[in-house]
């Protein structure tokens, strides 16, 4: 159930140490027993007043007055101790997150070192490969230039030969012309000239052929093509090595970015936790100061010189504390008399009890069912807005001194085993514990798909127990046996106002949560996140969870709890109930085989039932 274990841890009455036994004795009107049990724990002024009460005024001068005032002081001390428990829990959370930060930073540091080593190796390889490539091209092009030079010299020689031959032919041609002029019809000399010319022509043809062979640079071109091919192969090899090194560096940078994201998420959670610790510390200090003021007023009253003055002083204290000393008083009668029921509720639960705008009234599953209860009872609904984890404290004392306590707490409360300061009603709604994801992210179909991913949850030990039982493992439980799904990280949120955006914006890959806390955000027509996040259909736990209303575990609340149970049974069968639940959860859920956990205070075992 939502924050089941957390509430039990923060508000468990048996967390009070024996130093409060004297307050319990005083609450039971046993002043002598209180003096004996309290010892040095009783403030000096209170001790003096108690001694005076047993002497001058008589031990039982105003038993009910003393009982109620001491009960209020005891409740305030218990609230302060619960606040200290919260501080202890938050400090433990800070320590755990700080440990994760240290580990993440250590991993990041190692990956930076590895990246540096990879970059240095890449630089060295590139320098060496470039040097080898440079040497290769230098040698190959030098050999090629030498070959071209040799062929060029041979070509020049053959060209000189052809030039000489052409000169000879030119002279012979001239002689032939002279001979032809002289010979007339006696041209026998032309035969000799013709033979010479033929020989010269043959020589010229042969030399031209040899020159063509020498001038032909086909082999040079082929050699150059081979050099280029070799160069391309070497460059491709170098490019491949560079690509591999850059890929490695990219993967390392991605891993570092992931760790940076985890660090940022942890920083947000640490900031939330520090804020929670600060708020809780302030609350505990306020409760403690209130308790001290009440005890001081009580001590002053017992210093009165007459019984009448004592009774007047005690009555003034009762008025200040908004306590009713009438025997047999029933809260239900007081609610009807004043025409309003005071209901403690968390005002920032989207889908459960929240405002769409600051100037709008509360709405949501719990807010609307609580208002329906007030209408059914025939009174006004007066919401007393308070942080969820502290709502049940308002059943015993108001938010500040002088403010009356709440009549009922109606705020996504599970019946908590072992918490005897409140009595719980029958369930007014059943609900599954579900997994939400970004819309269309088909990679995630169930918990099995969360390997290597980041899961968000509300900081609720019960939720963490469910995740661990399903085989999920994260940093805090990495070595717990039975793990089968290794998360990249699990982020536990204290601030419910950021959990929906954390999923929508990709800070987490999925979120495990009570259905009504996410249903409207996913599917509400006026939700700003409609179409961006969605809920998978399966229940993550073996059975449905449920919410109950709570009253203070005191005899004057017996008839009130009876009335709440009657309303729940009747209202769950109405069309109005179906409309409310369908709007905020999509459908009505039921578990005909539900039962209270052992150790829960209910109507049958409330205080005063003996």
C-alpha positions as CSV (number, residue, x, y, z in Angstrom):
1,X,0.0,0.0,0.0
2,X,1.1,3.5,-0.7
3,X,3.8,4.4,1.8
4,X,2.5,1.6,4.1
5,X,5.8,0.8,5.7
6,X,6.9,4.4,5.7
7,X,3.9,5.5,7.7
8,X,4.4,2.6,10.0
9,X,8.0,3.6,10.5
10,X,7.3,7.3,10.9
11,X,4.3,7.0,13.2
12,X,4.7,3.8,15.1
13,X,3.6,4.4,18.7
14,X,6.0,1.8,20.1
15,X,8.9,4.0,18.9
16,X,8.4,6.1,22.0
17,X,11.0,5.3,24.6
18,X,10.4,4.7,28.3
19,X,11.0,8.3,29.0
20,X,7.4,8.9,28.2
21,X,6.0,6.4,30.6
22,X,5.4,9.1,33.2
23,X,3.2,10.9,30.6
24,X,1.1,7.8,30.2
25,X,0.8,7.5,33.9
26,X,-0.3,11.1,34.2
27,X,-2.7,10.6,31.3
28,X,-4.2,7.7,33.4
29,X,-4.5,10.2,36.4
30,X,-1.8,8.3,38.3
31,X,0.2,11.3,39.5
32,X,2.2,9.3,42.1
33,X,3.1,6.7,39.4
34,X,4.1,9.5,37.1
35,X,6.4,11.0,39.7
36,X,7.9,7.6,40.3
37,X,8.4,6.7,36.6
38,X,9.5,10.1,35.4
39,X,12.5,10.7,37.5
40,X,14.8,13.3,35.9
41,X,12.8,13.2,32.7
42,X,10.0,15.4,34.3
43,X,10.7,19.1,34.0
44,X,11.3,20.7,37.4
45,X,8.3,23.0,37.1
46,X,6.1,20.1,36.2
47,X,7.4,18.0,39.1
48,X,6.7,20.8,41.5
49,X,3.2,21.2,40.2
50,X,2.6,17.4,40.5
51,X,3.9,17.4,44.0
52,X,1.7,20.3,44.8
53,X,-1.3,18.5,43.3
54,X,-0.8,15.4,45.5
55,X,-0.5,17.6,48.6
56,X,-2.4,20.8,48.8
57,X,-5.0,20.2,46.1
58,X,-5.4,16.4,46.5
59,X,-4.5,13.9,43.9
60,X,-7.9,13.7,42.3
61,X,-8.9,17.4,42.4
62,X,-9.4,17.6,38.6
63,X,-8.7,14.1,37.2
64,X,-10.3,14.5,33.8
65,X,-8.7,17.9,33.2
66,X,-5.3,16.6,34.0
67,X,-5.9,13.5,31.9
68,X,-6.8,15.4,28.8
69,X,-4.0,18.0,29.0
70,X,-1.4,15.3,29.7
71,X,-2.8,13.2,26.8
72,X,-2.4,16.2,24.5
73,X,1.2,16.8,25.7
74,X,2.0,13.1,25.3
75,X,0.6,13.2,21.7
76,X,2.7,16.2,20.9
77,X,5.8,14.6,22.2
78,X,5.0,11.5,20.1
79,X,4.5,13.7,17.0
80,X,7.9,15.3,17.6
81,X,9.5,11.9,17.9
82,X,7.8,10.8,14.7
83,X,9.4,13.9,13.1
84,X,12.8,12.9,14.5
85,X,12.2,9.4,12.9
86,X,11.5,11.1,9.6
87,X,14.7,13.1,10.0
88,X,16.6,9.9,10.7
89,X,15.1,8.3,7.6
90,X,15.9,11.3,5.4
91,X,19.4,11.4,6.7
92,X,19.7,7.7,5.9
93,X,18.4,8.4,2.4
94,X,20.9,11.3,2.0
95,X,23.7,9.0,3.1
96,X,22.6,6.3,0.7
97,X,22.3,8.8,-2.2
98,X,25.7,10.3,-1.3
99,X,27.2,6.8,-1.4
100,X,25.7,6.3,-4.9
101,X,27.1,9.7,-5.9
102,X,30.5,8.7,-4.8
103,X,30.3,5.4,-6.7
104,X,29.0,7.2,-9.8
105,X,31.8,9.7,-9.6
106,X,34.3,6.9,-9.2
107,X,33.0,5.2,-12.3
108,X,33.0,8.4,-14.2
109,X,36.5,9.1,-13.2
110,X,37.7,5.7,-14.4
111,X,35.8,6.1,-17.6
112,X,37.4,9.5,-18.1
113,X,40.8,7.9,-17.5
114,X,40.0,5.1,-20.0
115,X,38.8,7.7,-22.5
116,X,42.1,9.6,-22.0
117,X,44.0,6.4,-22.6
118,X,42.0,5.6,-25.7
119,X,42.6,9.1,-27.0
120,X,46.3,8.9,-26.4
121,X,46.5,5.5,-28.0
122,X,44.6,6.9,-31.0
123,X,46.9,9.9,-31.3
124,X,50.0,7.6,-31.1
125,X,48.6,5.2,-33.7
126,X,47.7,8.0,-36.0
127,X,51.1,9.6,-35.7
128,X,52.8,6.2,-36.4
129,X,50.5,5.3,-39.2
130,X,50.8,8.7,-40.8
131,X,54.6,8.4,-40.6
132,X,54.6,5.0,-42.2
133,X,52.2,6.3,-44.9
134,X,54.5,9.3,-45.6
135,X,57.5,7.1,-45.9
136,X,55.7,4.7,-48.2
137,X,54.6,7.4,-50.5
138,X,58.0,9.0,-50.5
139,X,59.8,5.8,-51.4
140,X,57.2,4.8,-54.1
141,X,57.1,8.2,-55.7
142,X,60.9,8.4,-55.7
143,X,61.2,5.0,-57.5
144,X,58.5,6.1,-59.9
145,X,60.3,9.4,-60.6
146,X,63.6,7.5,-61.2
147,X,61.9,5.1,-63.7
148,X,60.3,8.1,-65.5
149,X,63.8,9.7,-65.7
150,X,65.4,6.6,-67.2
151,X,62.7,6.3,-69.8
152,X,62.9,9.9,-70.6
153,X,66.7,9.7,-71.2
154,X,66.2,6.7,-73.5
155,X,63.5,8.5,-75.4
156,X,65.8,11.5,-76.0
157,X,68.5,9.2,-77.4
158,X,66.2,7.6,-79.9
159,X,64.8,11.0,-80.9
160,X,68.4,12.2,-81.6
161,X,68.9,9.1,-83.9
162,X,65.7,9.8,-85.8
163,X,66.8,13.5,-86.1
164,X,70.2,12.4,-87.6
165,X,68.4,10.0,-90.0
166,X,66.1,12.7,-91.1
167,X,69.1,15.0,-91.9
168,X,70.7,12.3,-94.0
169,X,67.5,11.7,-95.9
170,X,67.3,15.4,-96.4
171,X,70.9,15.5,-98.0
172,X,70.1,12.4,-100.1
173,X,67.0,14.1,-101.3
174,X,69.1,17.1,-102.3
175,X,71.6,14.9,-104.1
176,X,68.8,13.0,-105.9
177,X,67.5,16.3,-107.1
178,X,71.0,17.3,-108.4
179,X,71.5,13.9,-110.1
180,X,68.1,14.1,-111.7
181,X,69.0,17.5,-113.1
182,X,72.3,16.2,-114.7
183,X,71.2,12.8,-115.7
184,X,68.6,13.6,-118.0
185,X,67.8,10.3,-119.7
186,X,70.8,8.8,-118.0
187,X,69.3,8.2,-114.6
188,X,71.2,5.2,-113.6
189,X,72.4,7.1,-110.5
190,X,68.9,7.2,-109.2
191,X,69.0,3.5,-108.4
192,X,71.7,4.0,-105.9
193,X,69.9,7.0,-104.4
194,X,66.7,5.0,-104.1
195,X,68.5,2.1,-102.3
196,X,69.9,4.5,-99.8
197,X,66.6,6.1,-99.2
198,X,65.0,2.7,-98.7
199,X,67.6,1.8,-96.1
200,X,67.2,5.1,-94.4
201,X,63.4,4.6,-94.3
202,X,63.8,1.2,-92.7
203,X,66.2,2.5,-90.1
204,X,63.8,5.4,-89.5
205,X,60.9,3.0,-89.0
206,X,62.8,0.9,-86.6
207,X,64.0,3.8,-84.6
208,X,60.6,5.3,-84.5
209,X,59.2,2.0,-83.2
210,X,61.9,1.9,-80.5
211,X,61.2,5.5,-79.6
212,X,57.5,4.7,-79.3
213,X,58.3,1.9,-76.9
214,X,60.6,4.1,-74.9
215,X,58.1,6.9,-74.8
216,X,55.2,4.7,-73.8
217,X,54.4,5.3,-70.1
218,X,51.8,2.6,-69.7
219,X,53.9,0.7,-67.2
220,X,54.5,4.0,-65.3
221,X,50.7,4.6,-65.2
222,X,50.1,1.0,-64.0
223,X,52.7,1.5,-61.3
224,X,51.2,4.8,-60.2
225,X,47.7,3.1,-60.0
226,X,49.1,0.4,-57.8
227,X,50.7,3.0,-55.6
228,X,47.4,4.8,-55.3
229,X,45.6,1.5,-54.5
230,X,48.1,0.7,-51.8
231,X,47.8,4.2,-50.4
232,X,44.0,3.9,-50.3
233,X,44.2,0.5,-48.5
234,X,46.5,2.0,-45.9
235,X,44.2,5.0,-45.4
236,X,41.2,2.7,-45.1
237,X,43.0,0.7,-42.5
238,X,43.8,3.9,-40.6
239,X,40.3,5.2,-41.0
240,X,38.9,1.9,-39.6
241,X,41.2,2.2,-36.6
242,X,40.2,5.8,-36.1
243,X,36.5,4.9,-36.3
244,X,36.9,2.0,-33.8
245,X,38.7,4.3,-31.4
246,X,36.1,7.1,-31.8
247,X,33.3,4.5,-31.3
248,X,35.0,3.4,-28.1
249,X,35.3,7.1,-27.0
250,X,31.6,7.7,-27.9
251,X,30.5,4.7,-25.8
252,X,32.5,5.9,-22.9
253,X,31.0,9.4,-23.2
254,X,27.5,7.9,-23.4
255,X,28.2,6.0,-20.3
256,X,29.5,9.1,-18.6
257,X,26.4,11.0,-19.7
258,X,24.3,8.3,-18.1
259,X,26.2,8.6,-14.9
260,X,25.9,12.4,-15.1
261,X,22.1,11.9,-15.5
262,X,22.1,9.6,-12.5
263,X,24.1,12.1,-10.5
264,X,21.6,14.9,-11.5
265,X,18.7,12.7,-10.5
266,X,20.3,11.9,-7.2
267,X,21.0,15.6,-6.6
268,X,17.3,16.3,-7.1
269,X,16.3,13.5,-4.7
270,X,18.9,14.7,-2.2
271,X,17.5,18.3,-2.5
272,X,14.0,16.9,-2.0
273,X,15.2,14.9,1.0
274,X,17.0,17.8,2.6
275,X,13.8,19.9,2.1
276,X,11.8,17.1,3.7
277,X,14.3,16.9,6.6
278,X,14.1,20.7,7.1
279,X,10.3,20.7,7.0
280,X,10.1,17.7,9.3
281,X,12.6,19.3,11.7
282,X,10.6,22.5,11.8
283,X,7.4,20.5,12.4
284,X,9.0,18.5,15.2
285,X,10.4,21.7,16.8
286,X,6.9,23.3,16.6
287,X,5.3,20.2,18.2
288,X,8.0,20.1,20.9
289,X,7.6,23.8,21.7
290,X,3.8,23.3,21.8
291,X,4.3,20.4,24.2
292,X,6.6,22.5,26.4
293,X,4.2,25.4,26.5
294,X,1.3,23.1,27.5
295,X,3.4,21.5,30.3
296,X,4.5,24.9,31.5
297,X,0.9,26.1,31.6
298,X,0.0,22.9,33.5
299,X,2.8,23.5,36.0
300,X,1.7,27.1,36.5
301,X,-1.9,26.0,37.0
302,X,-0.9,23.6,39.7
303,X,0.9,26.4,41.5
304,X,-2.6,28.0,42.1
305,X,-3.3,28.8,45.7
306,X,-6.9,27.4,45.6
307,X,-8.7,24.6,44.0
308,X,-11.0,27.1,42.2
309,X,-8.1,28.9,40.7
310,X,-6.6,25.6,39.7
311,X,-9.8,24.6,37.9
312,X,-10.0,28.0,36.2
313,X,-6.4,27.6,35.0
314,X,-7.0,24.1,33.8
315,X,-10.2,25.2,32.0
316,X,-8.2,27.9,30.3
317,X,-5.7,25.4,29.1
318,X,-8.4,23.1,27.8
319,X,-9.9,26.1,25.9
320,X,-6.6,27.0,24.4
321,X,-6.0,23.3,23.4
322,X,-9.5,23.0,22.0
323,X,-10.1,20.0,24.3
324,X,-13.6,19.0,25.5
325,X,-13.7,17.8,29.1
326,X,-17.3,16.5,29.0
327,X,-17.6,12.9,30.1
328,X,-19.2,10.7,27.4
329,X,-18.6,13.2,24.7
330,X,-18.9,11.8,21.2
331,X,-17.2,13.5,18.2
332,X,-20.0,12.6,15.8
333,X,-22.4,14.6,17.9
334,X,-20.0,17.6,17.8
335,X,-19.7,17.3,14.0
336,X,-23.4,17.5,13.6
337,X,-23.7,20.3,16.1
338,X,-21.1,22.5,14.4
339,X,-22.4,21.5,10.9
340,X,-19.0,20.7,9.5
341,X,-16.6,17.8,9.4
342,X,-12.9,18.6,9.5
343,X,-11.0,16.2,7.2
344,X,-7.2,16.0,7.0
345,X,-6.0,15.6,3.5
346,X,-2.9,16.0,1.3
347,X,-3.5,18.8,-1.2
348,X,-0.9,17.7,-3.9
349,X,-1.8,14.2,-4.9
350,X,-2.6,14.4,-8.6
351,X,-5.7,12.2,-9.2
352,X,-6.3,11.7,-5.5
353,X,-6.6,15.2,-3.9
354,X,-5.2,18.2,-5.9
355,X,-6.0,21.5,-7.6
356,X,-5.7,22.1,-11.3
357,X,-5.2,25.8,-10.4
358,X,-4.5,27.7,-7.2
359,X,-7.9,29.3,-7.1
360,X,-9.8,26.1,-7.6
361,X,-11.2,23.7,-5.0
362,X,-9.7,20.3,-4.3
363,X,-10.7,17.5,-6.6
364,X,-9.7,13.9,-7.1
365,X,-10.7,10.4,-5.9
366,X,-10.3,11.0,-2.1
367,X,-11.4,14.6,-2.2
368,X,-14.7,13.8,-3.9
369,X,-15.5,10.7,-1.8
370,X,-14.8,12.7,1.4
371,X,-17.1,15.5,0.1
372,X,-19.7,12.8,-0.6
373,X,-19.4,11.6,3.0
374,X,-20.0,15.1,4.3
375,X,-23.1,15.5,2.1
376,X,-24.4,12.0,3.3
377,X,-23.8,13.1,6.9
378,X,-25.7,16.4,6.2
379,X,-22.8,18.7,7.1
380,X,-20.2,20.9,5.3
381,X,-16.9,19.5,4.3
382,X,-13.9,21.4,5.8
383,X,-10.6,20.2,4.4
384,X,-7.6,20.6,6.7
385,X,-4.7,20.5,4.2
386,X,-1.5,18.9,5.5
387,X,1.5,16.8,4.2
388,X,0.4,13.2,3.6
389,X,2.8,11.6,6.1
390,X,1.5,13.9,8.9
391,X,-2.2,13.8,8.2
392,X,-2.9,11.3,11.0
393,X,-1.2,13.5,13.5
394,X,-4.0,16.1,13.0
395,X,-6.4,13.5,14.5
396,X,-4.8,14.2,17.9
397,X,-3.8,17.9,17.6
398,X,-4.2,20.7,15.1
399,X,-1.5,22.1,12.9
400,X,-0.8,24.9,15.4
401,X,-1.7,25.5,19.0
402,X,-5.2,26.8,19.3
403,X,-6.4,25.0,16.2
404,X,-8.8,22.1,16.8
405,X,-7.8,18.6,15.7
406,X,-9.2,17.0,12.5
407,X,-12.2,14.6,12.8
408,X,-11.1,12.3,10.1
409,X,-8.0,11.7,7.9
410,X,-9.1,10.8,4.3
411,X,-5.9,10.8,2.2
412,X,-4.8,7.6,0.5
413,X,-4.2,5.9,3.8
414,X,-3.5,2.2,4.1
415,X,-4.5,0.4,7.4
416,X,-1.1,0.2,9.2
417,X,-0.3,-2.7,11.3
418,X,1.2,-1.8,14.7
419,X,0.1,1.8,14.6
420,X,-2.3,2.1,17.6
421,X,-2.8,5.9,17.5
422,X,-5.4,5.6,14.7
423,X,-8.3,3.3,13.9
424,X,-9.1,2.5,10.3
425,X,-12.3,2.2,8.4
426,X,-13.3,-0.5,5.9
427,X,-11.8,0.1,2.5
428,X,-13.5,2.8,0.4
429,X,-11.6,1.9,-2.8
430,X,-9.4,-0.9,-4.1
431,X,-6.7,-0.3,-6.6
432,X,-3.8,-2.0,-8.5
433,X,-0.2,-1.1,-8.2
434,X,0.9,-0.5,-11.8
435,X,3.7,0.3,-14.2
436,X,3.6,3.5,-16.3
437,X,5.8,4.3,-19.3
438,X,6.0,7.0,-22.0
439,X,3.3,6.6,-24.6
440,X,4.4,4.3,-27.5
441,X,7.6,3.1,-25.8
442,X,7.0,-0.5,-26.8
443,X,10.4,-1.5,-25.4
444,X,8.7,-1.7,-22.0
445,X,5.9,-4.2,-21.7
446,X,6.5,-5.4,-18.2
447,X,9.0,-5.4,-15.3
448,X,11.0,-7.9,-17.3
449,X,11.9,-5.2,-19.8
450,X,13.5,-2.9,-17.3
451,X,17.0,-4.5,-17.4
452,X,19.5,-1.8,-17.8
453,X,16.9,0.9,-17.4
454,X,16.0,3.5,-14.8
455,X,12.8,2.9,-12.7
456,X,11.0,5.6,-10.6
457,X,9.0,4.9,-7.5
458,X,7.5,6.9,-4.7
459,X,9.7,6.6,-1.6
460,X,7.7,3.9,0.0
461,X,9.3,0.8,1.6
462,X,6.3,-1.3,0.7
463,X,6.7,-0.4,-3.0
464,X,10.4,-1.2,-2.7
465,X,9.6,-4.6,-1.1
466,X,7.3,-5.4,-4.1
467,X,10.0,-4.5,-6.6
468,X,12.6,-6.6,-4.7
469,X,10.2,-9.6,-4.5
470,X,9.7,-9.4,-8.2
471,X,13.4,-9.9,-8.7
472,X,14.4,-6.3,-9.5
473,X,17.9,-5.3,-8.3
474,X,19.5,-1.9,-8.0
475,X,22.4,-0.3,-6.1
476,X,20.9,-0.7,-2.6
477,X,20.0,-4.4,-3.0
478,X,22.5,-5.5,-5.6
479,X,23.7,-8.5,-3.6
480,X,20.3,-9.7,-2.4
481,X,19.6,-13.2,-3.6
482,X,16.9,-13.9,-6.1
483,X,17.6,-11.0,-8.5
484,X,16.8,-11.5,-12.2
485,X,16.4,-7.9,-13.5
486,X,19.3,-5.6,-13.1
487,X,18.2,-1.9,-13.2
488,X,20.6,0.8,-14.2
489,X,19.2,2.8,-11.3
490,X,16.1,3.1,-9.1
491,X,15.0,6.6,-8.2
492,X,12.7,6.9,-5.1
493,X,10.8,10.3,-5.0
494,X,9.6,12.1,-1.9
495,X,8.0,15.0,-3.9
496,X,4.9,13.8,-5.6
497,X,4.6,17.0,-7.7
498,X,7.6,16.0,-9.9
499,X,6.9,12.3,-10.5
500,X,4.8,12.6,-13.6
501,X,7.2,15.0,-15.3
502,X,10.1,12.7,-14.4
503,X,8.6,10.0,-16.6
504,X,7.3,12.3,-19.4
505,X,10.7,14.0,-19.7
506,X,12.8,10.8,-19.7
507,X,14.5,11.1,-16.3
508,X,13.1,7.6,-15.7
509,X,12.2,5.0,-18.2
510,X,9.2,3.7,-16.2
511,X,7.3,4.5,-13.0
512,X,5.8,2.0,-10.5
513,X,2.9,3.7,-8.7
514,X,-0.7,3.5,-7.3
515,X,-3.1,3.6,-10.2
516,X,-5.2,6.7,-9.1
517,X,-2.0,8.7,-8.7
518,X,-1.2,8.4,-12.5
519,X,-4.5,7.5,-14.2
520,X,-5.8,11.1,-14.6
521,X,-2.4,12.4,-15.6
522,X,-2.3,9.8,-18.4
523,X,-5.8,9.9,-19.7
524,X,-7.7,12.9,-18.3
525,X,-9.0,15.2,-21.1
526,X,-7.7,18.2,-19.2
527,X,-4.4,16.7,-18.2
528,X,-1.3,18.5,-19.6
529,X,0.4,15.1,-19.9
530,X,-2.4,13.3,-21.8
531,X,-0.9,11.4,-24.7
532,X,2.6,11.6,-23.3
533,X,2.5,8.8,-20.7
534,X,0.4,5.7,-20.3
535,X,-0.2,2.8,-17.9
536,X,0.4,-0.9,-18.5
537,X,-2.6,-3.1,-17.6
538,X,-1.2,-5.6,-15.1
539,X,-1.1,-5.4,-11.3
540,X,2.5,-5.6,-10.1
541,X,1.4,-7.1,-6.7
542,X,-0.3,-10.4,-6.0
543,X,-3.5,-8.7,-4.7
544,X,-5.2,-5.3,-4.9
545,X,-4.2,-2.5,-2.6
546,X,-6.8,-0.4,-0.8
547,X,-7.3,2.9,1.0
548,X,-9.2,3.5,4.3
549,X,-10.3,6.6,6.3
550,X,-8.8,7.0,9.8
551,X,-9.9,8.5,13.1
552,X,-8.0,8.9,16.4
553,X,-8.0,5.7,18.4
554,X,-10.1,7.2,21.2
555,X,-13.5,6.1,22.7
556,X,-15.2,9.3,21.6
557,X,-14.6,8.3,17.9
558,X,-16.4,4.9,18.1
559,X,-19.7,6.1,16.7
560,X,-17.9,8.2,14.1
561,X,-16.0,5.2,12.8
562,X,-19.3,3.2,12.8
563,X,-20.9,5.9,10.7
564,X,-18.0,6.0,8.2
565,X,-18.2,2.3,7.8
566,X,-21.9,2.5,7.1
567,X,-21.4,5.3,4.6
568,X,-18.6,3.2,2.8
569,X,-20.9,0.2,2.5
570,X,-23.8,2.2,1.1
571,X,-21.8,4.6,-1.1
572,X,-19.8,1.9,-2.9
573,X,-23.0,0.6,-4.4
574,X,-24.2,3.9,-5.8
575,X,-23.9,5.3,-9.3
576,X,-22.2,8.4,-7.8
577,X,-19.4,6.2,-6.4
578,X,-19.0,4.5,-9.8
579,X,-18.8,7.8,-11.6
580,X,-16.1,9.2,-9.2
581,X,-14.0,6.0,-9.3
582,X,-14.3,5.6,-13.1
583,X,-13.2,9.1,-13.7
584,X,-10.1,8.9,-11.5
585,X,-9.2,5.2,-12.0
586,X,-10.8,4.1,-15.3
587,X,-13.0,1.5,-13.6
588,X,-14.2,0.1,-10.3
589,X,-12.0,-2.5,-8.6
590,X,-13.2,-4.9,-5.9
591,X,-11.7,-7.6,-3.7
592,X,-14.4,-9.7,-2.0
593,X,-11.7,-11.6,0.0
594,X,-9.9,-8.6,1.5
595,X,-8.9,-8.6,5.1
596,X,-7.1,-6.3,7.4
597,X,-3.4,-7.0,8.1
598,X,-2.8,-8.5,11.6
599,X,-2.3,-5.7,14.2
600,X,-4.4,-3.0,12.6
601,X,-6.7,-1.0,14.9
602,X,-10.3,-1.2,13.6
603,X,-13.8,-0.6,15.0
604,X,-13.7,-3.9,16.9
605,X,-10.5,-3.2,18.9
606,X,-10.6,0.5,19.4
607,X,-9.5,2.1,22.7
608,X,-12.2,1.8,25.4
609,X,-13.9,-1.2,23.9
610,X,-13.2,-3.2,27.0
